[in-house]
Amino acid sequence: MNDRQLSKRLAYLLRHAPHEAGLTLAPGGWVPLAPLLTHLGVTRAAVEGVVANNDKARFSLLGDQIRANQGHSVPVDLNLEPVVPPPFLYHGTHPGALAAIRQHGLRPMNRHHVHLSADRETAVQVGARRGRPAVLTVRAGAMHEAGHVFYRSENGVWLTDAAPPEFLVWPGR
């Protein structure tokens, strides 16, 4: 299994299907590394390489435990503390999603939180995964003042429960 395949498999197991590897996510999303290595048939060095070289820092290793930093669809408490966001954050998506976002705002869909970027360039990269990107500006400071809670994951991704349409600035404006 190459690094890309291992990264995808780790993301799947740690974010969406830990039960497939006989794992239970502990508080913070941590799982013991040894049974995961056995399930995947890989070495610790291979996993350490993927964790160290992942361009989005999706995973964290702490001693003999590993976790996905965010993006879970299974119940988990990542033990993140609320943080005051900057005035603006960004969300990259594809143009086909804009009509639903205009109507309902940003929703977590099958994840725990909406993922936001601190800079427009990262949001462009995120949105480009599905073709031509569309980047929305999120008035995070105003959302926070209105009572919305924000978190920042270990790898710098900003998280919130939802972003209502009135807090979004549309592309081209």
Secondary structure, DSSP 8 states (H G I E B T S, - for coil): --HHHHHHHHHHHHHT-GGGGT----GGG-EEHHHHHHHHT--HHHHHHHHHH-TT--EEEETTEEEESS---S------------S-EEEEE-GGGHHHHHHH-B--TTSSSEEEBSSHHHHHHHHGGGSS-EEEEE-HHHHHHTT--EEE-TTS-EEES-B-GGGEE-TT-
